């Protein structure tokens, strides 16, 4: 059974930090590209960061220099370290797994974790 379970969200003051985790099971985690997306109320879901199977990374311009994506293949977990948080970072954060396959690509989403940045 494929599962992605996010954790680590919560309420934090502006300028604070949070570390999100996404624990994966039921598929070959190490072969997948892993993503963090977020969706704020009334807005479309947007890509925050991605990390490939060889640990290449990419970030949205809005989070560059503040967020860091990493992965631990031994623990089947991807992380998002978020520093210098701003109110506009408030959103539900989702992790996603992707692998290109013959026939049909593999995609899986987690259920999301709420991040609220407010004083």
Number of C-alpha atoms within 10 A of each C-alpha: 5 12 16 22 17 23 17 14 18 14 14 18 14 17 14 14 17 18 16 22 22 25 18 24 14 9 15 13 23 17 15 19 20 28 25 25 19 22 19 17 9 6 9 9 15 14 17 24 23 24 21 18 15 11 14 11 16 16 19 13 9 11 17 12 11 13 20 20 24 19 21 13 14 8 12 16 20 26 23 23 14 20 17 15 22 18 15 12 20 20 21 18 26 26 30 21 23 17 18 12 8 7 6 8 9 13 14 15 19 19 14 22 21 19 22 21 20 16 9
